[in-house]
Amino acid sequence: MRAVLMGILGFLLGSVGSLIVLLLGYGIFSAATDYHDFEGATAMGLAYISPVIALVCGVAGAALFVQISRPRKRA
């Protein structure tokens, strides 16, 4: 049961964290480089691909948290 809860926690942290990094990173990048997205195509492309990246990062986070939560065998 602990592994399942850690997996869910890892998925949520991985997916939400990646969305925050992607969307804030785009805003910081566009402000730092003085980039003006006239038609909004870049922002819409990022909004379209962000959930896919969030799912991948969520699965990776879940796998990492489950691996961390398992007890280690001692020799």
Legacy VTK file of the C-alpha trace (Angstrom):
# vtk DataFile Version 3.0
C-alpha trace
ASCII
DATASET POLYDATA
POINTS 75 float
0.000 0.000 0.000
2.878 2.323 0.780
4.339 1.832 -2.703
1.003 2.722 -4.324
0.678 5.918 -2.296
4.275 6.859 -3.041
3.626 6.183 -6.731
0.603 8.461 -6.740
2.540 11.157 -4.887
5.450 10.844 -7.305
3.127 11.069 -10.300
1.440 14.194 -8.976
4.705 15.891 -8.079
6.307 14.975 -11.397
3.411 16.109 -13.541
2.571 19.320 -11.685
6.238 20.204 -11.289
6.934 19.779 -14.976
3.933 21.914 -15.930
5.104 24.678 -13.608
8.649 24.517 -14.970
7.477 24.505 -18.592
4.976 27.339 -18.363
7.015 29.573 -16.070
10.140 28.766 -18.056
8.467 29.933 -21.254
7.438 33.182 -19.602
10.902 33.790 -18.183
12.560 32.890 -21.489
10.332 35.193 -23.510
10.853 38.059 -21.059
14.626 37.559 -20.876
15.094 37.413 -24.643
12.471 40.091 -25.390
10.599 37.582 -27.559
7.194 38.728 -28.784
4.867 35.939 -29.881
2.652 37.962 -32.203
0.150 35.282 -33.169
0.556 33.131 -30.061
1.665 30.083 -32.045
4.581 29.269 -29.771
2.498 29.597 -26.627
-0.256 27.427 -28.097
2.300 24.845 -29.178
3.675 24.763 -25.646
0.160 24.486 -24.207
-0.508 21.587 -26.581
2.654 19.592 -25.847
2.927 20.375 -22.097
0.395 17.734 -20.956
2.278 15.035 -22.870
5.545 16.037 -21.233
3.744 16.191 -17.868
2.546 12.599 -18.304
6.049 11.400 -19.109
7.500 13.251 -16.122
4.680 11.957 -13.919
5.415 8.346 -14.845
9.123 8.931 -14.242
8.374 10.538 -10.876
6.112 7.650 -9.888
8.776 5.106 -10.792
11.387 7.035 -8.843
9.222 7.370 -5.747
8.245 3.683 -5.794
11.909 2.710 -6.123
12.822 4.965 -3.193
9.992 3.670 -0.987
10.937 -0.011 -1.279
12.983 -1.374 1.594
16.539 -2.321 0.681
17.788 -5.843 1.196
20.757 -6.018 3.521
23.491 -8.562 2.954
LINES 1 76
75 0 1 2 3 4 5 6 7 8 9 10 11 12 13 14 15 16 17 18 19 20 21 22 23 24 25 26 27 28 29 30 31 32 33 34 35 36 37 38 39 40 41 42 43 44 45 46 47 48 49 50 51 52 53 54 55 56 57 58 59 60 61 62 63 64 65 66 67 68 69 70 71 72 73 74
